[in-house]
Amino acid sequence: MKHLSALLLTGLALSPAYAQNGFYTSGSVGAGLSNFGNPVYIASTAYEMTPDRSPVLSGNFQLGLGYQYKHWRFQTGLQYIRSGFRVHGVNFGSDSYFGPSTIRGEGSYKLTFNQLAIPLQAGYAIPLSKRLTLVPYAGLLLAYTVSGNAEHQVGKEVQSTGISDAGLKDYGRFSLWGTAGMQLEYKLNNRLSLYGGPAVNYRLRTTGYGNEPGTYNLNFNLGLKIELGKGGK
């Protein structure tokens, strides 16, 4: 408790010296895991897929434009998100719901979706030293599903197909996500800062079948922040 109090007091003492107002731009890349927390439905047959699912690799790329007022930061921009999940215990027949398949027998689907999103985020910059700043943040993402891919696997046999329009519609063309994260910034000079930290995205609402929430991404991001003003102190 004493250490936490000392950290907060240090941040408050450094606040007037290192807080600066003005616009900034940033770019980041991230990678991690994605999964689906709820049952997956197929609208055309009201079929519920097996609950046996596992995570897949996820990724994101973001270009941001923000404004800092004292310690508060407000940011928007454009973000690419790759998310998905793997469904086990699927019995492949003739053509797959997600695309034509020549694979037969029981196996798994690896489903991935490519989305473009507009983030609306707010953060609070906590100075830790002359060069280090801790920034917790939270916000919303409005996303549009551009495309997807289904990878069918039975044993060692693997086949990839696209996802049909019906499949994308069931997943949800439009979706609303909640986002939160923590980043640690290192100030290189008055213009440039490097940053990195964990982030989570959780799908809240979708235009897909049943409007089921549940998809989530856990990523670690690395990026560069560029001050657009005259530079800090």
C-alpha positions, 0 to 999 in steps of 0.5 A: 500500500505504501508503494502504491501511495508513493507511486501516485504521489510521484505521478502527481508531482510530475504531472505539471512538468510532463503533461502537454496539450495537443494533437498526436498521431500513432501507429501500432501492430499487435498479435495474440489469441481470439476465441468465441465464448458462446454457441455458434448458430447457422440461421438457415438451419437453426443448427447450433455448432458444438461448444467444443472450441479453441482459440486461434491466432489474432492480429490487428493494425491501427492508425490513430489520431488523438488529442491530449488535454492535460492528462486526458487523451481522446483518440480515433482512427482506423483499425484492422482486426483479424479474429476467429475461433476453431470449432471441433467435432464437425462432420463434413458431408458434401459442400460445407456451409462455409464453402465447397469442400472435398474433405469427408469425415469428422474434423474441425473448422478454423474460422477467421474474419477480417474486419475494419473498425473505427475506434473511439477511445479515452485514456489517462496519462500517468507520468512515472518519470521524465521518460516513462508514462503509463496510459490505461484506456477504454472505449468502443469499436464499430466494426465491419466484416470485410471477408473471412476464411474457413479452414477444414481439417480432418486428420492431416488433410486440410482445405481452405475456402472462403466464407459465403455471404450467408456465413458472413451474415450469420456472423454479423457484418456490423458489430460493436466491440468494447475495448480496454488496455494498458500501455507503457510509453517511453519518450525518445524525444520531444516528438517521438514515443515508443509504447507497448502493452496488453489490450482486450476487445470483446464483441458486445452486439452484432447484426448476426443471427441471434445477436450473440456476443462473445467473440474476444481478442487478447493482444499485445500491441507495440507502436509509435506515437508522434506529437504534432504540436511544438513539442513537450517540455 
